[in-house]
């Protein structure tokens, strides 16, 4: 492990992160609120970043960046961002554990909350939403777009933050790819703000909900979430942009560039099919409590919100039938597409796991027949399938252990399972005492820390974070 290089890049990332406090500082000035809750963490992150980033002087030293250092850099910067990002909450009088939980939930775009939005200053509400917008595309993508001196080894950094996602098809250079993706992110952000503002939302609400929609985060400025606005047009706009947030941004880039390959993409088709099927089934199940229009309205919105891991609500789905709730829990596990801001296992992994299972069944029935698991006409390497299988096993194992630990805190099985699924999948609201009508404020401190770690693991897709806890990882040879 090259600790000097790791510390240097972490320092540069922290210095870049310090500028994220500018927007809430502007909000504090506009709404005549205190500046120091944002000036202090900005100064601290800048100072710590400057100290850590002092080590590397020449660009050639970045050539020694390996997967080991990349995993450490990505996992630690997300942890540091959550720690520094919790300082404004603490200064405003929120306990350190709750502040860390809220900050981690923000940056990982989980949206699980322990706070009541109406009780928070507007500058803090904007910071809360901004953490999700930053976390949606990722700090590493922004870093690669701004700093060209790590371009030679930038692929390993990107793969550590977005494991299993190849973006080389967007642009030949990773830095150009990062710039292109952020342009799409900014364009969609401006478009949604304009639409929501045109539909009658205040500029403050439009900005906050846009930040937390495209990032598939789900924080709202109102306890009722999107239901507060009581406007089907607002729900349609939010659902549409959440749907885009759960899709592969590389495909959206191509679509905006005049290349509609998104409609031929297998993962995108599977994504749409999963959503359509779930929406129709939930709507049919909900006909006993809503009219046809209302059932479609609430069911489609909630299916999109949960599967994309956005977590907005327009109805108390915890009051729905067990069948409808079970479908929503399944959607929590599936999650969004690869290369999206959504969490969960990801559509492409579910799709390939199903094909791999079918392949193994056919292989057992006809052992002499040579078959290959294919994706878009190309055979998938066994190493990739092994990685996907390992990821799935680890995901379920972490889910099972975490659910048991939450239940040991005294919670019922529905609350324990859904709270774990909602945090590990970066969804936000669960069922029972973690449901849309509740929040996570009543959970014990140790349980909140456990769920916050789940968010961290889920956002970085397990391997990046789990590697830190392997003793040999920190040795010179890997």
C-alpha positions in Angstrom: 0.0 0.0 0.0 1.4 3.4 -1.1 0.1 5.4 1.9 1.8 8.6 0.7 0.0 8.5 -2.7 -3.3 7.5 -1.0 -3.1 10.4 1.5 -2.2 12.8 -1.3 -5.2 12.0 -3.5 -7.4 12.0 -0.5 -6.2 15.4 0.4 -6.9 16.8 -3.1 -10.4 15.3 -2.9 -11.0 16.9 0.5 -9.9 20.3 -0.8 -12.3 19.9 -3.8 -15.0 18.8 -1.3 -14.6 22.0 0.8 -16.0 24.1 -2.1 -19.3 22.2 -1.8 -20.2 24.4 1.2 -20.4 27.5 -0.9 -24.0 27.0 -2.0 -25.4 26.5 1.6 -23.3 29.6 2.6 -25.1 31.6 -0.1 -28.4 30.2 1.2 -27.5 31.2 4.7 -26.9 34.8 3.5 -30.2 34.9 1.6 -32.3 33.5 4.4 -30.3 35.5 7.1 -29.1 32.4 8.9 -25.8 31.7 10.6 -22.7 31.2 8.4 -20.4 29.3 10.8 -22.2 25.9 10.5 -20.8 25.8 6.9 -17.6 27.9 7.2 -16.2 25.7 9.9 -16.4 22.3 8.0 -15.3 24.1 4.8 -12.2 25.4 6.6 -11.5 22.1 8.3 -11.8 20.0 5.1 -9.6 22.5 3.3 -7.0 22.4 6.0 -7.0 18.6 6.4 -6.9 18.3 2.6 -4.0 20.6 2.3 -2.0 18.7 4.9 -2.8 15.3 3.3 -2.3 16.5 -0.2 1.1 17.9 0.4 3.0 14.7 -0.4 2.9 14.2 -4.2 4.8 16.8 -6.3 5.0 15.3 -9.8 2.4 13.8 -12.1 4.6 10.7 -12.7 4.0 9.6 -9.2 0.4 9.0 -10.0 1.4 6.2 -12.4 2.0 3.9 -9.4 -1.8 4.1 -8.5 -3.1 0.5 -8.2 -6.5 -1.0 -7.4 -5.4 -1.3 -3.8 -4.8 2.4 -3.4 -7.9 3.2 -5.4 -10.2 1.1 -3.2 -8.7 2.8 -0.1 -9.1 6.3 -1.6 -12.7 5.8 -2.7 -13.9 4.1 0.5 -12.2 6.6 2.8 -13.2 9.8 0.9 -16.9 8.7 1.2 -16.4 8.2 4.9 -14.5 11.5 5.3 -17.2 13.4 3.3 -19.9 12.0 5.6 -17.9 13.0 8.7 -17.2 16.5 7.6 -20.7 16.8 6.1 -22.1 16.0 9.5 -20.5 19.1 11.2 -23.3 21.5 10.0 -25.9 19.3 11.6 -23.9 19.1 14.9 -23.5 22.9 15.0 -27.3 23.3 14.6 -27.8 21.1 17.7 -28.2 17.6 16.3 -26.5 14.7 18.1 -23.3 13.4 16.5 -24.7 10.0 15.8 -27.9 11.4 14.2 -25.7 13.9 12.3 -23.5 11.2 10.9 -26.5 9.0 10.0 -28.1 11.9 8.1 -24.9 12.9 6.4 -24.0 9.3 5.3 -27.6 8.9 4.1 -27.3 12.0 2.1 -24.0 11.3 0.3 -24.9 7.7 -0.4 -28.3 8.9 -1.8 -30.1 6.7 0.6 -32.6 9.2 1.9 -33.2 7.5 5.3 -33.7 10.3 7.8 -33.8 10.9 11.5 -34.8 14.5 11.2 -38.1 16.5 10.6 -37.5 18.8 7.6 -39.9 21.5 8.9 -37.7 21.9 12.0 -34.5 22.6 10.1 -33.1 25.9 8.8 -33.4 26.4 5.1 -29.6 26.6 4.6 -29.3 23.2 6.3 -32.1 21.8 4.2 -30.3 22.9 1.1 -27.0 21.3 2.4 -29.0 18.1 3.1 -30.2 18.0 -0.5 -26.9 19.0 -2.0 -25.1 16.1 -0.3 -27.4 13.8 -2.3 -26.7 15.6 -5.6 -23.0 15.4 -4.9 -23.2 11.7 -4.0 -25.4 10.8 -7.0 -22.7 11.2 -9.7 -19.9 10.7 -7.2 -17.0 12.8 -6.0 -14.5 10.7 -8.0 -16.2 11.5 -11.3 -16.0 15.2 -10.5 -12.4 14.8 -9.4 -11.4 13.1 -12.7 -13.3 15.8 -14.7 -11.3 18.6 -12.9 -7.8 17.1 -12.3 -6.1 15.9 -15.5 -2.9 14.8 -13.7 -4.4 11.5 -12.7 -5.8 10.7 -16.2 -3.3 7.9 -16.9 -4.5 5.8 -13.9 -8.0 7.2 -13.6 -9.8 4.1 -14.7 -8.9 2.2 -11.5 -10.3 5.1 -9.4 -13.5 5.1 -11.4 -13.9 1.3 -11.2 -13.5 1.5 -7.4 -16.4 4.0 -7.1 -18.5 2.3 -9.8 -17.4 -1.3 -9.7 -18.4 -3.5 -12.7 -19.4 -0.5 -14.8 -17.4 0.2 -18.0 -17.6 3.7 -19.4 -14.9 3.5 -22.0 -17.6 3.4 -24.7 -18.6 7.0 -24.0 -15.3 8.7 -24.7 -11.8 7.2 -25.3 -10.4 9.1 -22.3 -11.9 8.7 -18.8 -11.6 12.4 -18.1 -13.6 13.2 -21.2 -16.2 10.6 -20.1 -16.4 12.2 -16.6 -17.0 15.6 -18.2 -19.6 14.3 -20.5 -21.5 12.6 -17.7 -21.5 15.7 -15.6 -22.8 17.8 -18.5 -25.7 15.4 -18.8 -26.2 15.6 -15.0 -26.2 19.4 -15.0 -28.5 19.6 -18.1 -31.1 17.3 -16.5 -30.8 19.2 -13.2 -31.5 22.5 -15.0 -34.4 20.9 -16.9 -36.1 19.5 -13.8 -35.7 22.7 -11.8 -37.4 24.7 -14.6 -40.3 22.2 -14.9 -41.0 22.1 -11.2 -40.8 25.8 -10.9 -43.2 26.2 -13.9 -45.6 23.9 -12.1 -45.8 26.2 -9.1 -43.1 25.0 -6.7 -41.1 27.7 -5.1 -37.5 28.0 -6.4 -36.2 26.6 -3.1 -38.4 23.5 -3.3 -37.7 23.1 -7.0 -34.0 23.1 -6.5 -34.1 20.8 -3.4 -36.3 18.2 -5.0 -34.3 18.3 -8.2 -31.1 17.6 -6.3 -32.7 14.6 -4.6 -34.5 13.2 -7.6 -31.8 12.9 -10.2 -29.5 11.5 -7.5 -32.2 9.0 -6.6 -31.8 10.2 -3.0 -35.3 11.1 -1.9 -34.7 13.8 0.8 -37.6 16.3 0.8 -38.2 19.7 2.4 -41.5 18.3 3.7 -42.3 15.4 6.0 -45.1 14.3 3.6 -42.5 14.1 0.7 -44.0 14.6 -2.8 -47.5 13.9 -1.4 -47.2 17.4 0.1 -47.8 19.1 -3.3 -51.0 17.1 -4.1 -50.3 17.6 -7.8 -50.2 14.7 -10.2 -48.2 16.8 -12.7 -45.4 17.3 -10.1 -45.5 13.5 -9.3 -45.2 12.8 -13.1 -42.2 15.1 -13.5 -40.5 13.7 -10.4 -41.2 10.1 -11.4 -39.8 10.8 -14.9 -36.5 12.2 -13.7 -36.2 9.5 -11.0 -36.6 7.0 -13.9 -33.8 8.8 -15.8 -31.7 8.7 -12.6 -32.1 5.0 -12.4 -31.0 4.5 -16.0 -27.5 4.3 -17.3 -26.2 7.8 -17.8 -23.9 6.7 -20.6 -27.0 5.7 -22.6 -28.7 9.0 -21.8 -25.6 10.8 -23.1 -25.7 8.9 -26.3 -29.5 9.6 -26.6 -28.8 13.4 -26.2 -26.0 13.1 -28.7 -28.5 11.7 -31.3 -27.6 8.1 -30.9 -30.7 6.3 -29.5 -28.9 3.1 -28.5 -30.7 3.2 -25.2 -33.8 1.5 -26.8 -31.7 -1.4 -28.0 -29.8 -1.9 -24.8 -30.7 -5.2 -23.1 -30.3 -3.8 -19.5 -32.5 -0.8 -20.2 -35.2 -3.0 -21.7 -35.0 -5.3 -18.6 -35.2 -2.2 -16.4 -38.4 -1.0 -18.2 -39.9 -4.5 -18.1 -39.3 -4.9 -14.3 -40.8 -1.5 -13.6 -43.8 -2.0 -15.9 -44.6 -5.4 -14.5 -44.3 -4.3 -10.9 -46.4 -1.2 -11.5 -49.2 -3.2 -13.2 -49.3 -5.9 -10.5 -49.2 -3.4 -7.6 -52.0 -1.3 -9.3 -54.1 -4.4 -9.7 -53.6 -5.4 -6.0 -54.4 -1.9 -4.9 -57.8 -1.7 -6.7 -59.5 -2.7 -3.4 -58.5 0.7 -1.9 -58.2 3.1 -4.8 -60.0 3.9 -8.1 -58.3 2.7 -11.3 -56.7 6.1 -11.9 -55.6 6.5 -8.3 -54.2 3.0 -8.1 -52.2 3.5 -11.3 -51.1 7.0 -10.1 -49.8 5.8 -6.7 -48.6 2.4 -7.8 -46.5 3.6 -10.7 -44.9 6.4 -8.8 -44.1 4.1 -5.8 -42.7 1.4 -8.0 -40.4 3.9 -9.9 -39.4 5.6 -6.6 -38.5 2.3 -4.9 -36.8 0.5 -7.7 -34.7 3.5 -8.7 -33.9 3.7 -4.9 -35.2 7.4 -4.9 -37.5 6.8 -1.9 -40.0 9.6 -2.5 -43.6 8.8 -1.4 -47.0 9.9 -2.5 -48.9 7.3 -0.4 -48.3 5.4 2.9 -47.4 2.1 1.2 -46.8 0.6 4.6 -50.7 0.5 4.8 -50.9 -1.5 1.5 -51.5 -5.2 1.3 -48.7 -7.7 2.1 -48.5 -8.6 -1.6 -47.9 -5.0 -2.7 -45.3 -4.5 0.1 -43.5 -7.7 -0.9 -43.2 -6.5 -4.5 -41.7 -3.2 -3.3 -39.2 -5.1 -1.1 -38.1 -7.1 -4.2 -37.7 -3.9 -6.1 -35.4 -2.6 -3.3 -33.1 -5.5 -4.0 -33.1 -5.1 -7.8 -32.3 -1.4 -7.8 -31.4 0.7 -10.8 -29.2 0.2 -13.8 -25.4 0.0 -13.9 -23.9 3.4 -14.5 -26.9 5.1 -12.8 -27.3 7.0 -9.6 -29.5 4.2 -8.2 -28.5 1.6 -5.7 -29.5 -2.0 -5.1 -28.0 -5.1 -6.7 -28.5 -3.5 -10.2 -30.6 -4.7 -13.1 -27.7 -6.1 -15.1 -26.5 -8.3 -12.3 -30.1 -9.7 -11.8 -30.4 -10.3 -15.5 -27.1 -12.1 -15.8 -27.7 -14.1 -12.6 -31.0 -15.4 -14.1 -29.3 -16.3 -17.3 -26.5 -18.0 -15.5 -28.9 -20.0 -13.4 -30.8 -21.2 -16.5 -27.4 -22.0 -18.1 -26.5 -24.2 -15.1 -29.8 -26.0 -15.2 -29.4 -26.7 -19.0 -25.8 -27.8 -18.4 -26.9 -30.3 -15.8 -29.6 -31.6 -18.1 -27.3 -31.7 -21.2 -23.7 -31.9 -19.9 -22.2 -32.6 -23.3 -23.7 -29.4 -24.9 -21.4 -26.4 -24.9 -23.3 -23.2 -24.0 -22.2 -19.7 -23.0 -24.0 -16.9 -21.1 -24.4 -14.1 -23.5 -25.2 -10.4 -23.2 -26.1 -8.4 -26.3 -24.6 -11.1 -28.5 -21.3 -11.4 -26.7 -20.2 -14.3 -24.4 -19.7 -13.2 -20.8 -16.4 -14.3 -19.3 -16.5 -16.8 -16.4 -14.5 -14.3 -14.2 -17.3 -11.7 -14.6 -20.0 -14.3 -13.7 -17.9 -15.4 -10.7 -17.7 -11.7 -9.6 -21.4 -11.3 -9.9 -22.2 -14.5 -8.0 -19.7 -13.5 -5.3 -21.3 -10.0 -5.1 -24.8 -11.5 -4.8 -23.7 -14.0 -2.0 -22.0 -11.2 0.0 -25.0 -8.9 -0.5 -27.4 -11.5 0.9 -25.0 -12.4 3.7 -24.6 -8.8 4.8 -28.3 -8.3 4.5 -29.0 -11.4 6.7 -26.5 -10.6 9.4 -27.6 -6.9 9.5 -31.3 -7.9 9.7 -30.5 -10.2 12.7 -28.5 -7.5 14.5 -31.3 -5.0 14.0 -33.8 -7.5 15.3 -31.7 -8.0 18.4 -32.3 -4.3 19.1 -35.9 -5.3 19.8 -37.5 -4.7 16.4 -40.0 -6.9 14.6 -39.1 -8.9 11.5 -40.8 -6.5 9.0 -39.0 -3.5 10.4 -35.6 -5.3 10.7 -35.7 -6.8 7.2 -37.0 -3.7 5.4 -34.7 -1.3 7.3 -31.7 -3.3 6.3 -32.9 -3.7 2.7 -33.7 0.0 2.5 -30.3 1.1 3.8 -28.1 -1.5 2.1 -29.9 -0.8 -1.2 -29.8 3.0 -0.7 -33.6 3.2 -0.9 -34.5 5.1 2.3 -38.0 4.4 3.6 -38.7 0.8 4.6 -41.7 -0.8 6.3 -43.0 -0.9 9.9 -41.2 1.5 12.2 -38.9 2.4 9.3 -41.8 3.1 7.0 -42.8 6.2 5.1 -45.0 7.4 8.0 -42.1 7.1 10.4 -38.3 7.7 10.2 -35.2 6.2 11.8 -35.1 8.6 14.7 -36.4 6.0 17.2 -33.6 3.5 16.4 -30.8 3.1 19.0 -27.5 4.7 18.3 -25.6 1.5 17.6 -28.4 0.4 15.2 -28.1 3.8 13.4 -24.3 3.3 13.0 -24.9 -0.2 11.7 -27.4 1.1 9.1 -25.1 3.9 8.2 -22.3 1.4 7.5 -24.8 -0.5 5.4 -25.4 2.7 3.3 -21.7 3.1 2.8 -21.2 -0.5 1.8 -24.2 -0.5 -0.5 -23.3 2.8 -2.3 -19.8 1.5 -3.1 -21.1 -2.0 -3.9 -19.4 -4.0 -1.1 -15.9 -4.9 -2.4 -14.5 -1.4 -2.1 -15.5 -1.0 1.5 -15.0 -4.6 2.7 -11.4 -4.6 1.4 -10.5 -2.1 4.1 -11.2 -4.7 6.8 -8.9 -7.4 5.3 -5.5 -7.2 7.2 -3.5 -8.2 4.1 -5.0 -5.3 2.2 -2.8 -2.8 4.1 0.4 -4.7 3.5 2.9 -3.6 0.8 2.2 -6.7 -1.3 -1.3 -7.5 -2.3 
